[in-house]
């Protein structure tokens, strides 16, 4: 079974986000006033696995080992079976 | 009126995505086999504007001028009024 996987990675609450601050400052320089700027990264891929549970376990493993830094990141995994 | 704004930025179809290729290769080195890897960036902020239409126009302007590179990026704007 093929699954569409989406991992949503954001910084934990309280972590400084220099990318977001830079965007907010640059927008201000152009005359746009915005607040509470934040950035989120999404990684999407297709995974072949027997069951959705196994797929979720494997993706969680990937997050812990490579995709995220569990010390500073929160992550959210979304798995949808592909329709053929 | 305050609006929650979310801009979803992805590379146009056909553009090479070196970040995604690197992730896919690194996952393969760890023994995870995934396909069709892609990355998406999300920028969120809060905007004060009179109407949703005006807010959307202003955010579209920001995308064209700063947030995106219209030559290589597709972007999607989502605007939701904040409930107080």
Backbone of each chain as nested JSON, in Angstrom:
{
  "chains": [
    {"id": "A", "residues": [
      {"number": 1, "name": "UNK", "atoms": {"N": [0.852, -1.203, 0.0], "CA": [0.0, 0.0, 0.0], "C": [0.883, 1.247, 0.0]}},
      {"number": 2, "name": "UNK", "atoms": {"N": [0.527, 2.217, -0.845], "CA": [1.319, 3.441, -0.907], "C": [0.611, 4.55, -0.127]}},
      {"number": 3, "name": "UNK", "atoms": {"N": [1.392, 5.263, 0.663], "CA": [0.828, 6.321, 1.498], "C": [1.437, 7.68, 1.158]}},
      {"number": 4, "name": "UNK", "atoms": {"N": [0.591, 8.685, 1.11], "CA": [1.068, 10.071, 1.015], "C": [1.385, 10.554, 2.425]}},
      {"number": 5, "name": "UNK", "atoms": {"N": [2.631, 10.928, 2.646], "CA": [3.044, 11.348, 3.98], "C": [3.383, 12.831, 3.967]}},
      {"number": 6, "name": "UNK", "atoms": {"N": [2.981, 13.523, 5.032], "CA": [3.303, 14.937, 5.161], "C": [3.787, 15.187, 6.587]}},
      {"number": 7, "name": "UNK", "atoms": {"N": [4.996, 15.717, 6.723], "CA": [5.536, 16.025, 8.043], "C": [5.618, 17.543, 8.184]}},
      {"number": 8, "name": "UNK", "atoms": {"N": [4.992, 18.076, 9.217], "CA": [4.912, 19.516, 9.445], "C": [5.861, 19.834, 10.601]}},
      {"number": 9, "name": "UNK", "atoms": {"N": [6.898, 20.597, 10.346], "CA": [7.928, 20.849, 11.353], "C": [7.919, 22.318, 11.769]}},
      {"number": 10, "name": "UNK", "atoms": {"N": [7.741, 22.566, 13.049], "CA": [7.778, 23.95, 13.537], "C": [8.686, 24.02, 14.754]}},
      {"number": 11, "name": "UNK", "atoms": {"N": [9.127, 25.217, 15.079], "CA": [9.954, 25.396, 16.275], "C": [9.071, 25.311, 17.516]}},
      {"number": 12, "name": "UNK", "atoms": {"N": [9.594, 24.733, 18.563], "CA": [8.853, 24.659, 19.823], "C": [8.547, 26.068, 20.33]}},
      {"number": 13, "name": "UNK", "atoms": {"N": [7.459, 26.184, 21.064], "CA": [7.081, 27.47, 21.66], "C": [8.237, 28.014, 22.493]}},
      {"number": 14, "name": "UNK", "atoms": {"N": [8.532, 29.288, 22.343], "CA": [9.575, 29.904, 23.15], "C": [10.93, 29.939, 22.461]}},
      {"number": 15, "name": "UNK", "atoms": {"N": [11.1, 29.114, 21.377], "CA": [12.351, 29.154, 20.621], "C": [12.353, 30.414, 19.758]}},
      {"number": 16, "name": "UNK", "atoms": {"N": [13.502, 31.053, 19.668], "CA": [13.629, 32.206, 18.773], "C": [13.584, 31.722, 17.323]}},
      {"number": 17, "name": "UNK", "atoms": {"N": [12.897, 32.466, 16.469], "CA": [12.828, 32.12, 15.054], "C": [13.39, 33.279, 14.227]}},
      {"number": 18, "name": "UNK", "atoms": {"N": [14.699, 33.258, 13.959], "CA": [15.336, 34.39, 13.269], "C": [14.789, 34.584, 11.859]}},
      {"number": 19, "name": "UNK", "atoms": {"N": [14.381, 33.491, 11.211], "CA": [13.833, 33.606, 9.857], "C": [12.55, 34.453, 9.899]}},
      {"number": 20, "name": "UNK", "atoms": {"N": [11.695, 34.143, 10.868], "CA": [10.432, 34.878, 10.984], "C": [10.679, 36.347, 11.333]}},
      {"number": 21, "name": "UNK", "atoms": {"N": [11.634, 36.609, 12.235], "CA": [11.915, 38.004, 12.601], "C": [12.422, 38.775, 11.398]}},
      {"number": 22, "name": "UNK", "atoms": {"N": [13.257, 38.127, 10.594], "CA": [13.81, 38.797, 9.415], "C": [12.695, 39.141, 8.43]}},
      {"number": 23, "name": "UNK", "atoms": {"N": [11.781, 38.194, 8.222], "CA": [10.651, 38.437, 7.312], "C": [9.827, 39.617, 7.822]}},
      {"number": 24, "name": "UNK", "atoms": {"N": [9.557, 39.621, 9.129], "CA": [8.719, 40.682, 9.695], "C": [9.39, 42.047, 9.532]}},
      {"number": 25, "name": "UNK", "atoms": {"N": [10.72, 42.073, 9.757], "CA": [11.457, 43.339, 9.628], "C": [11.483, 43.804, 8.175]}},
      {"number": 26, "name": "UNK", "atoms": {"N": [11.691, 42.851, 7.268], "CA": [11.756, 43.206, 5.84], "C": [10.398, 43.712, 5.35]}},
      {"number": 27, "name": "UNK", "atoms": {"N": [9.326, 43.077, 5.812], "CA": [7.982, 43.549, 5.429], "C": [7.75, 44.961, 5.953]}},
      {"number": 28, "name": "UNK", "atoms": {"N": [8.211, 45.209, 7.186], "CA": [8.04, 46.537, 7.781], "C": [8.772, 47.594, 6.95]}},
      {"number": 29, "name": "UNK", "atoms": {"N": [9.966, 47.246, 6.468], "CA": [10.738, 48.186, 5.648], "C": [9.996, 48.536, 4.362]}},
      {"number": 30, "name": "UNK", "atoms": {"N": [9.185, 47.603, 3.869], "CA": [8.395, 47.861, 2.657], "C": [7.049, 48.508, 2.99]}},
      {"number": 31, "name": "UNK", "atoms": {"N": [6.804, 48.728, 4.289], "CA": [5.578, 49.42, 4.672], "C": [4.426, 48.51, 5.059]}},
      {"number": 32, "name": "UNK", "atoms": {"N": [4.67, 47.214, 5.154], "CA": [3.617, 46.285, 5.572], "C": [3.792, 45.972, 7.05]}},
      {"number": 33, "name": "UNK", "atoms": {"N": [2.725, 46.17, 7.82], "CA": [2.852, 45.904, 9.244], "C": [2.159, 44.596, 9.594]}},
      {"number": 34, "name": "UNK", "atoms": {"N": [2.912, 43.606, 10.007], "CA": [2.324, 42.327, 10.408], "C": [2.869, 41.932, 11.779]}},
      {"number": 35, "name": "UNK", "atoms": {"N": [2.161, 41.04, 12.453], "CA": [2.57, 40.589, 13.798], "C": [2.617, 39.073, 13.869]}},
      {"number": 36, "name": "UNK", "atoms": {"N": [3.259, 38.607, 14.945], "CA": [3.282, 37.169, 15.262], "C": [3.7, 36.317, 14.071]}},
      {"number": 37, "name": "UNK", "atoms": {"N": [4.727, 36.757, 13.367], "CA": [5.185, 35.992, 12.207], "C": [5.814, 34.676, 12.66]}},
      {"number": 38, "name": "UNK", "atoms": {"N": [5.523, 33.623, 11.92], "CA": [6.065, 32.314, 12.234], "C": [6.304, 31.551, 10.927]}},
      {"number": 39, "name": "UNK", "atoms": {"N": [7.228, 30.608, 10.944], "CA": [7.468, 29.799, 9.75], "C": [7.324, 28.318, 10.084]}},
      {"number": 40, "name": "UNK", "atoms": {"N": [6.847, 27.566, 9.115], "CA": [6.668, 26.121, 9.267], "C": [7.225, 25.46, 8.01]}},
      {"number": 41, "name": "UNK", "atoms": {"N": [7.926, 24.343, 8.198], "CA": [8.426, 23.59, 7.039], "C": [7.6, 22.327, 6.866]}},
      {"number": 42, "name": "UNK", "atoms": {"N": [7.266, 22.034, 5.627], "CA": [6.56, 20.79, 5.343], "C": [7.407, 19.931, 4.426]}},
      {"number": 43, "name": "UNK", "atoms": {"N": [7.546, 18.661, 4.793], "CA": [8.227, 17.7, 3.924], "C": [7.192, 16.653, 3.514]}},
      {"number": 44, "name": "UNK", "atoms": {"N": [7.035, 16.462, 2.191], "CA": [6.065, 15.487, 1.681], "C": [6.802, 14.368, 0.956]}},
      {"number": 45, "name": "UNK", "atoms": {"N": [6.313, 13.16, 1.079], "CA": [6.851, 12.071, 0.261], "C": [5.854, 10.929, 0.202]}},
      {"number": 46, "name": "UNK", "atoms": {"N": [6.187, 9.943, -0.624], "CA": [5.339, 8.759, -0.771], "C": [6.084, 7.576, -0.177]}},
      {"number": 47, "name": "UNK", "atoms": {"N": [5.384, 6.79, 0.63], "CA": [6.012, 5.676, 1.339], "C": [5.228, 4.403, 1.069]}},
      {"number": 48, "name": "UNK", "atoms": {"N": [5.968, 3.318, 0.802], "CA": [5.338, 2.023, 0.562], "C": [5.424, 1.212, 1.849]}},
      {"number": 49, "name": "UNK", "atoms": {"N": [4.28, 0.839, 2.413], "CA": [4.295, 0.094, 3.684], "C": [3.026, -0.745, 3.772]}},
      {"number": 50, "name": "UNK", "atoms": {"N": [3.044, -1.776, 4.613], "CA": [1.897, -2.703, 4.677], "C": [0.664, -2.046, 5.296]}},
      {"number": 51, "name": "UNK", "atoms": {"N": [0.855, -1.411, 6.454], "CA": [-0.3, -0.823, 7.139], "C": [-0.006, 0.634, 7.48]}},
      {"number": 52, "name": "UNK", "atoms": {"N": [-1.073, 1.373, 7.753], "CA": [-0.904, 2.786, 8.105], "C": [-0.137, 2.915, 9.417]}},
      {"number": 53, "name": "UNK", "atoms": {"N": [-0.382, 1.975, 10.332], "CA": [0.303, 2.015, 11.627], "C": [1.812, 1.876, 11.455]}},
      {"number": 54, "name": "UNK", "atoms": {"N": [2.201, 0.883, 10.619], "CA": [3.63, 0.675, 10.356], "C": [4.236, 1.91, 9.707]}},
      {"number": 55, "name": "UNK", "atoms": {"N": [3.486, 2.504, 8.759], "CA": [3.976, 3.695, 8.063], "C": [4.219, 4.816, 9.074]}},
      {"number": 56, "name": "UNK", "atoms": {"N": [3.254, 5.005, 9.996], "CA": [3.376, 6.082, 10.977], "C": [4.597, 5.875, 11.876]}},
      {"number": 57, "name": "UNK", "atoms": {"N": [4.816, 4.604, 12.261], "CA": [5.97, 4.274, 13.1], "C": [7.274, 4.608, 12.365]}},
      {"number": 58, "name": "UNK", "atoms": {"N": [7.322, 4.213, 11.083], "CA": [8.535, 4.434, 10.298], "C": [8.801, 5.936, 10.13]}},
      {"number": 59, "name": "UNK", "atoms": {"N": [7.745, 6.705, 9.86], "CA": [7.925, 8.144, 9.658], "C": [8.349, 8.808, 10.97]}},
      {"number": 60, "name": "UNK", "atoms": {"N": [7.792, 8.341, 12.087], "CA": [8.186, 8.882, 13.382], "C": [9.674, 8.649, 13.614]}},
      {"number": 61, "name": "UNK", "atoms": {"N": [10.132, 7.452, 13.256], "CA": [11.554, 7.112, 13.323], "C": [12.399, 8.083, 12.485]}},
      {"number": 62, "name": "UNK", "atoms": {"N": [11.944, 8.321, 11.242], "CA": [12.672, 9.244, 10.349], "C": [12.78, 10.627, 10.986]}},
      {"number": 63, "name": "UNK", "atoms": {"N": [11.67, 11.07, 11.61], "CA": [11.654, 12.394, 12.228], "C": [12.699, 12.457, 13.34]}},
      {"number": 64, "name": "UNK", "atoms": {"N": [12.71, 11.442, 14.19], "CA": [13.627, 11.419, 15.326], "C": [15.079, 11.366, 14.873]}},
      {"number": 65, "name": "UNK", "atoms": {"N": [15.328, 10.604, 13.791], "CA": [16.718, 10.355, 13.388], "C": [17.259, 11.374, 12.409]}},
      {"number": 66, "name": "UNK", "atoms": {"N": [16.393, 11.976, 11.596], "CA": [16.936, 12.833, 10.539], "C": [16.153, 14.122, 10.287]}},
      {"number": 67, "name": "UNK", "atoms": {"N": [14.828, 14.006, 10.145], "CA": [14.061, 15.147, 9.642], "C": [13.961, 16.294, 10.652]}},
      {"number": 68, "name": "UNK", "atoms": {"N": [13.863, 15.946, 11.945], "CA": [13.688, 16.992, 12.951], "C": [14.805, 16.926, 13.981]}},
      {"number": 69, "name": "UNK", "atoms": {"N": [14.917, 17.999, 14.721], "CA": [15.732, 18.008, 15.925], "C": [14.746, 18.053, 17.092]}},
      {"number": 70, "name": "UNK", "atoms": {"N": [14.534, 16.908, 17.756], "CA": [13.473, 16.834, 18.77], "C": [13.699, 17.799, 19.938]}},
      {"number": 71, "name": "UNK", "atoms": {"N": [14.902, 18.309, 20.069], "CA": [15.176, 19.262, 21.154], "C": [14.497, 20.613, 20.878]}},
      {"number": 72, "name": "UNK", "atoms": {"N": [14.479, 21.012, 19.616], "CA": [13.947, 22.348, 19.31], "C": [12.681, 22.32, 18.449]}},
      {"number": 73, "name": "UNK", "atoms": {"N": [12.395, 21.168, 17.837], "CA": [11.245, 21.131, 16.916], "C": [10.044, 20.352, 17.463]}},
      {"number": 74, "name": "UNK", "atoms": {"N": [8.861, 20.813, 17.107], "CA": [7.647, 20.007, 17.217], "C": [7.339, 19.477, 15.821]}},
      {"number": 75, "name": "UNK", "atoms": {"N": [6.833, 18.255, 15.742], "CA": [6.431, 17.786, 14.414], "C": [5.096, 17.068, 14.465]}},
      {"number": 76, "name": "UNK", "atoms": {"N": [4.43, 17.109, 13.31], "CA": [3.092, 16.571, 13.169], "C": [3.115, 15.71, 11.911]}},
      {"number": 77, "name": "UNK", "atoms": {"N": [2.649, 14.473, 12.031], "CA": [2.691, 13.551, 10.888], "C": [1.277, 13.317, 10.367]}},
      {"number": 78, "name": "UNK", "atoms": {"N": [1.128, 13.446, 9.032], "CA": [-0.171, 13.198, 8.416], "C": [0.024, 12.112, 7.377]}},
      {"number": 79, "name": "UNK", "atoms": {"N": [-0.766, 11.052, 7.458], "CA": [-0.613, 9.934, 6.523], "C": [-1.952, 9.637, 5.853]}},
      {"number": 80, "name": "UNK", "atoms": {"N": [-1.947, 9.621, 4.524], "CA": [-3.171, 9.293, 3.781], "C": [-2.891, 8.214, 2.751]}},
      {"number": 81, "name": "UNK", "atoms": {"N": [-3.692, 7.158, 2.753], "CA": [-3.513, 6.116, 1.735], "C": [-3.79, 6.683, 0.354]}},
      {"number": 82, "name": "UNK", "atoms": {"N": [-2.963, 6.297, -0.619], "CA": [-3.185, 6.754, -2.004], "C": [-4.305, 5.967, -2.632]}},
      {"number": 83, "name": "UNK", "atoms": {"N": [-5.159, 6.662, -3.387], "CA": [-6.199, 5.951, -4.141], "C": [-5.682, 5.653, -5.533]}},
      {"number": 84, "name": "UNK", "atoms": {"N": [-5.888, 4.44, -5.983], "CA": [-5.437, 4.079, -7.34], "C": [-6.645, 3.869, -8.249]}}
    ]},
    {"id": "B", "residues": [
      {"number": 1, "name": "UNK", "atoms": {"N": [-10.126, 44.923, 11.87], "CA": [-10.298, 43.467, 11.942], "C": [-8.937, 42.775, 11.793]}},
      {"number": 2, "name": "UNK", "atoms": {"N": [-8.69, 41.804, 12.665], "CA": [-7.413, 41.095, 12.589], "C": [-7.595, 39.76, 11.861]}},
      {"number": 3, "name": "UNK", "atoms": {"N": [-6.676, 39.472, 10.951], "CA": [-6.768, 38.243, 10.164], "C": [-5.545, 37.358, 10.378]}},
      {"number": 4, "name": "UNK", "atoms": {"N": [-5.783, 36.057, 10.514], "CA": [-4.696, 35.078, 10.492], "C": [-4.375, 34.765, 9.043]}},
      {"number": 5, "name": "UNK", "atoms": {"N": [-3.127, 35.018, 8.662], "CA": [-2.741, 34.806, 7.27], "C": [-1.736, 33.666, 7.191]}},
      {"number": 6, "name": "UNK", "atoms": {"N": [-1.893, 32.837, 6.176], "CA": [-0.948, 31.749, 5.955], "C": [-0.591, 31.72, 4.481]}},
      {"number": 7, "name": "UNK", "atoms": {"N": [0.697, 31.83, 4.178], "CA": [1.151, 31.77, 2.787], "C": [1.934, 30.471, 2.598]}},
      {"number": 8, "name": "UNK", "atoms": {"N": [1.501, 29.681, 1.618], "CA": [2.103, 28.372, 1.362], "C": [2.935, 28.5, 0.097]}},
      {"number": 9, "name": "UNK", "atoms": {"N": [4.245, 28.338, 0.199], "CA": [5.129, 28.574, -0.94], "C": [5.778, 27.275, -1.396]}},
      {"number": 10, "name": "UNK", "atoms": {"N": [5.565, 26.928, -2.662], "CA": [6.199, 25.72, -3.185], "C": [6.875, 26.046, -4.509]}},
      {"number": 11, "name": "UNK", "atoms": {"N": [7.79, 25.19, -4.918], "CA": [8.441, 25.395, -6.207], "C": [7.482, 25.01, -7.33]}},
      {"number": 12, "name": "UNK", "atoms": {"N": [7.555, 25.732, -8.431], "CA": [6.711, 25.403, -9.577], "C": [7.046, 24.0, -10.085]}},
      {"number": 13, "name": "UNK", "atoms": {"N": [6.071, 23.368, -10.695], "CA": [6.278, 22.04, -11.291], "C": [7.44, 22.088, -12.274]}},
      {"number": 14, "name": "UNK", "atoms": {"N": [8.331, 21.108, -12.188], "CA": [9.427, 21.052, -13.141], "C": [10.699, 21.691, -12.617]}},
      {"number": 15, "name": "UNK", "atoms": {"N": [10.58, 22.525, -11.548], "CA": [11.784, 23.107, -10.957], "C": [12.499, 22.033, -10.14]}},
      {"number": 16, "name": "UNK", "atoms": {"N": [13.834, 22.008, -10.23], "CA": [14.607, 21.095, -9.382], "C": [14.509, 21.548, -7.931]}},
      {"number": 17, "name": "UNK", "atoms": {"N": [14.378, 20.6, -7.017], "CA": [14.324, 20.917, -5.591], "C": [15.472, 20.197, -4.89]}},
      {"number": 18, "name": "UNK", "atoms": {"N": [16.63, 20.851, -4.784], "CA": [17.813, 20.186, -4.218], "C": [17.607, 19.797, -2.754]}},
      {"number": 19, "name": "UNK", "atoms": {"N": [16.814, 20.582, -2.02], "CA": [16.555, 20.257, -0.615], "C": [15.841, 18.901, -0.527]}},
      {"number": 20, "name": "UNK", "atoms": {"N": [14.824, 18.725, -1.363], "CA": [14.063, 17.475, -1.35], "C": [14.939, 16.296, -1.767]}},
      {"number": 21, "name": "UNK", "atoms": {"N": [15.778, 16.5, -2.794], "CA": [16.643, 15.397, -3.237], "C": [17.604, 15.001, -2.136]}},
      {"number": 22, "name": "UNK", "atoms": {"N": [18.129, 16.0, -1.422], "CA": [19.073, 15.707, -0.346], "C": [18.403, 14.906, 0.76]}},
      {"number": 23, "name": "UNK", "atoms": {"N": [17.169, 15.314, 1.113], "CA": [16.423, 14.58, 2.145], "C": [16.204, 13.139, 1.707]}},
      {"number": 24, "name": "UNK", "atoms": {"N": [15.805, 12.963, 0.436], "CA": [15.512, 11.611, -0.054], "C": [16.774, 10.747, -0.018]}},
      {"number": 25, "name": "UNK", "atoms": {"N": [17.908, 11.328, -0.399], "CA": [19.168, 10.578, -0.403], "C": [19.594, 10.233, 1.014]}},
      {"number": 26, "name": "UNK", "atoms": {"N": [19.441, 11.205, 1.92], "CA": [19.845, 10.972, 3.312], "C": [18.972, 9.892, 3.95]}},
      {"number": 27, "name": "UNK", "atoms": {"N": [17.668, 9.917, 3.661], "CA": [16.772, 8.879, 4.188], "C": [17.185, 7.508, 3.636]}},
      {"number": 28, "name": "UNK", "atoms": {"N": [17.571, 7.464, 2.351], "CA": [17.975, 6.193, 1.739], "C": [19.226, 5.643, 2.428]}},
      {"number": 29, "name": "UNK", "atoms": {"N": [20.137, 6.535, 2.78], "CA": [21.366, 6.105, 3.471], "C": [21.052, 5.482, 4.825]}},
      {"number": 30, "name": "UNK", "atoms": {"N": [19.965, 5.922, 5.45], "CA": [19.548, 5.358, 6.737], "C": [18.644, 4.143, 6.545]}},
      {"number": 31, "name": "UNK", "atoms": {"N": [18.376, 3.784, 5.289], "CA": [17.592, 2.582, 5.035], "C": [16.102, 2.825, 4.826]}},
      {"number": 32, "name": "UNK", "atoms": {"N": [15.686, 4.089, 4.735], "CA": [14.274, 4.382, 4.483], "C": [14.081, 4.692, 3.006]}},
      {"number": 33, "name": "UNK", "atoms": {"N": [13.147, 3.974, 2.375], "CA": [12.952, 4.231, 0.955], "C": [11.685, 5.039, 0.737]}},
      {"number": 34, "name": "UNK", "atoms": {"N": [11.827, 6.251, 0.274], "CA": [10.656, 7.088, -0.006], "C": [10.772, 7.654, -1.42]}},
      {"number": 35, "name": "UNK", "atoms": {"N": [9.634, 8.068, -1.974], "CA": [9.613, 8.611, -3.335], "C": [8.925, 9.97, -3.371]}},
      {"number": 36, "name": "UNK", "atoms": {"N": [9.114, 10.645, -4.503], "CA": [8.414, 11.905, -4.769], "C": [8.521, 12.892, -3.608]}},
      {"number": 37, "name": "UNK", "atoms": {"N": [9.71, 13.031, -3.05], "CA": [9.891, 13.952, -1.94], "C": [9.746, 15.396, -2.412]}},
      {"number": 38, "name": "UNK", "atoms": {"N": [9.083, 16.204, -1.613], "CA": [8.88, 17.61, -1.955], "C": [8.883, 18.432, -0.666]}},
      {"number": 39, "name": "UNK", "atoms": {"N": [9.233, 19.694, -0.778], "CA": [9.205, 20.555, 0.414], "C": [8.331, 21.775, 0.144]}},
      {"number": 40, "name": "UNK", "atoms": {"N": [7.682, 22.236, 1.19], "CA": [6.815, 23.413, 1.111], "C": [7.14, 24.306, 2.307]}},
      {"number": 41, "name": "UNK", "atoms": {"N": [7.193, 25.613, 2.074], "CA": [7.404, 26.547, 3.187], "C": [6.106, 27.268, 3.497]}},
      {"number": 42, "name": "UNK", "atoms": {"N": [5.831, 27.409, 4.783], "CA": [4.657, 28.165, 5.195], "C": [5.1, 29.365, 6.018]}},
      {"number": 43, "name": "UNK", "atoms": {"N": [4.567, 30.533, 5.689], "CA": [4.798, 31.734, 6.483], "C": [3.459, 32.164, 7.06]}},
      {"number": 44, "name": "UNK", "atoms": {"N": [3.396, 32.296, 8.388], "CA": [2.148, 32.702, 9.042], "C": [2.344, 34.052, 9.714]}},
      {"number": 45, "name": "UNK", "atoms": {"N": [1.319, 34.883, 9.69], "CA": [1.367, 36.117, 10.473], "C": [-0.033, 36.652, 10.697]}},
      {"number": 46, "name": "UNK", "atoms": {"N": [-0.108, 37.697, 11.498], "CA": [-1.393, 38.331, 11.787], "C": [-1.39, 39.708, 11.146]}},
      {"number": 47, "name": "UNK", "atoms": {"N": [-2.471, 40.038, 10.439], "CA": [-2.55, 41.292, 9.7], "C": [-3.813, 42.043, 10.11]}},
      {"number": 48, "name": "UNK", "atoms": {"N": [-3.661, 43.35, 10.303], "CA": [-4.794, 44.199, 10.66], "C": [-5.27, 44.916, 9.399]}},
      {"number": 49, "name": "UNK", "atoms": {"N": [-6.509, 44.68, 8.987], "CA": [-7.005, 45.292, 7.744], "C": [-8.52, 45.429, 7.85]}},
      {"number": 50, "name": "UNK", "atoms": {"N": [-9.097, 46.308, 7.044], "CA": [-10.534, 46.568, 7.151], "C": [-11.384, 45.391, 6.675]}},
      {"number": 51, "name": "UNK", "atoms": {"N": [-11.073, 44.895, 5.486], "CA": [-11.871, 43.802, 4.934], "C": [-10.965, 42.65, 4.501]}},
      {"number": 52, "name": "UNK", "atoms": {"N": [-11.569, 41.476, 4.355], "CA": [-10.799, 40.308, 3.935], "C": [-10.232, 40.524, 2.533]}},
      {"number": 53, "name": "UNK", "atoms": {"N": [-11.004, 41.203, 1.692], "CA": [-10.558, 41.446, 0.321], "C": [-9.286, 42.298, 0.307]}},
      {"number": 54, "name": "UNK", "atoms": {"N": [-9.313, 43.368, 1.124], "CA": [-8.136, 44.246, 1.209], "C": [-6.941, 43.474, 1.754]}},
      {"number": 55, "name": "UNK", "atoms": {"N": [-7.189, 42.625, 2.753], "CA": [-6.111, 41.837, 3.343], "C": [-5.486, 40.943, 2.276]}},
      {"number": 56, "name": "UNK", "atoms": {"N": [-6.355, 40.283, 1.491], "CA": [-5.845, 39.373, 0.461], "C": [-5.012, 40.109, -0.575]}},
      {"number": 57, "name": "UNK", "atoms": {"N": [-5.472, 41.312, -0.953], "CA": [-4.736, 42.124, -1.913], "C": [-3.346, 42.484, -1.366]}},
      {"number": 58, "name": "UNK", "atoms": {"N": [-3.32, 42.89, -0.094], "CA": [-2.058, 43.305, 0.521], "C": [-1.09, 42.12, 0.62]}},
      {"number": 59, "name": "UNK", "atoms": {"N": [-1.615, 40.951, 1.002], "CA": [-0.745, 39.773, 1.124], "C": [-0.229, 39.36, -0.252]}},
      {"number": 60, "name": "UNK", "atoms": {"N": [-1.086, 39.463, -1.265], "CA": [-0.64, 39.127, -2.617], "C": [0.514, 40.041, -3.035]}},
      {"number": 61, "name": "UNK", "atoms": {"N": [0.388, 41.314, -2.685], "CA": [1.457, 42.291, -2.919], "C": [2.759, 41.872, -2.226]}},
      {"number": 62, "name": "UNK", "atoms": {"N": [2.639, 41.492, -0.948], "CA": [3.829, 41.058, -0.182], "C": [4.5, 39.875, -0.865]}},
      {"number": 63, "name": "UNK", "atoms": {"N": [3.674, 38.937, -1.363], "CA": [4.216, 37.747, -2.016], "C": [5.013, 38.143, -3.252]}},
      {"number": 64, "name": "UNK", "atoms": {"N": [4.414, 39.015, -4.059], "CA": [5.065, 39.438, -5.306], "C": [6.359, 40.204, -5.042]}},
      {"number": 65, "name": "UNK", "atoms": {"N": [6.344, 41.029, -3.968], "CA": [7.483, 41.919, -3.737], "C": [8.573, 41.315, -2.874]}},
      {"number": 66, "name": "UNK", "atoms": {"N": [8.204, 40.405, -1.96], "CA": [9.222, 39.944, -1.015], "C": [9.194, 38.449, -0.716]}},
      {"number": 67, "name": "UNK", "atoms": {"N": [7.997, 37.924, -0.404], "CA": [7.945, 36.57, 0.151], "C": [8.278, 35.483, -0.872]}},
      {"number": 68, "name": "UNK", "atoms": {"N": [7.877, 35.699, -2.122], "CA": [8.085, 34.663, -3.131], "C": [8.899, 35.221, -4.294]}},
      {"number": 69, "name": "UNK", "atoms": {"N": [9.413, 34.296, -5.075], "CA": [9.975, 34.645, -6.362], "C": [9.006, 34.098, -7.406]}},
      {"number": 70, "name": "UNK", "atoms": {"N": [8.182, 34.999, -8.002], "CA": [7.102, 34.53, -8.886], "C": [7.612, 33.743, -10.089]}},
      {"number": 71, "name": "UNK", "atoms": {"N": [8.904, 33.852, -10.382], "CA": [9.449, 33.105, -11.521], "C": [9.527, 31.61, -11.196]}},
      {"number": 72, "name": "UNK", "atoms": {"N": [9.876, 31.286, -9.96], "CA": [10.08, 29.871, -9.637], "C": [9.071, 29.324, -8.623]}},
      {"number": 73, "name": "UNK", "atoms": {"N": [8.342, 30.2, -7.945], "CA": [7.442, 29.722, -6.885], "C": [5.962, 29.822, -7.252]}},
      {"number": 74, "name": "UNK", "atoms": {"N": [5.208, 28.858, -6.765], "CA": [3.749, 28.983, -6.702], "C": [3.405, 29.345, -5.272]}},
      {"number": 75, "name": "UNK", "atoms": {"N": [2.371, 30.181, -5.074], "CA": [1.967, 30.45, -3.691], "C": [0.459, 30.432, -3.543]}},
      {"number": 76, "name": "UNK", "atoms": {"N": [0.05, 30.108, -2.327], "CA": [-1.359, 29.957, -1.996], "C": [-1.584, 30.769, -0.725]}},
      {"number": 77, "name": "UNK", "atoms": {"N": [-2.603, 31.629, -0.755], "CA": [-2.861, 32.489, 0.403], "C": [-4.138, 32.033, 1.106]}},
      {"number": 78, "name": "UNK", "atoms": {"N": [-4.035, 31.892, 2.431], "CA": [-5.211, 31.508, 3.21], "C": [-5.426, 32.592, 4.245]}},
      {"number": 79, "name": "UNK", "atoms": {"N": [-6.645, 33.139, 4.312], "CA": [-6.922, 34.221, 5.255], "C": [-8.138, 33.873, 6.1]}},
      {"number": 80, "name": "UNK", "atoms": {"N": [-7.987, 33.916, 7.411], "CA": [-9.104, 33.642, 8.305], "C": [-9.248, 34.759, 9.326]}},
      {"number": 81, "name": "UNK", "atoms": {"N": [-10.444, 35.325, 9.462], "CA": [-10.662, 36.347, 10.481], "C": [-10.465, 35.75, 11.876]}},
      {"number": 82, "name": "UNK", "atoms": {"N": [-9.806, 36.516, 12.739], "CA": [-9.604, 36.056, 14.117], "C": [-10.881, 36.244, 14.914]}},
      {"number": 83, "name": "UNK", "atoms": {"N": [-11.186, 35.261, 15.734], "CA": [-12.331, 35.408, 16.633], "C": [-11.847, 35.955, 17.964]}},
      {"number": 84, "name": "UNK", "atoms": {"N": [-12.548, 36.955, 18.458], "CA": [-12.166, 37.531, 19.765], "C": [-13.206, 37.153, 20.811]}}
    ]}
  ]
}
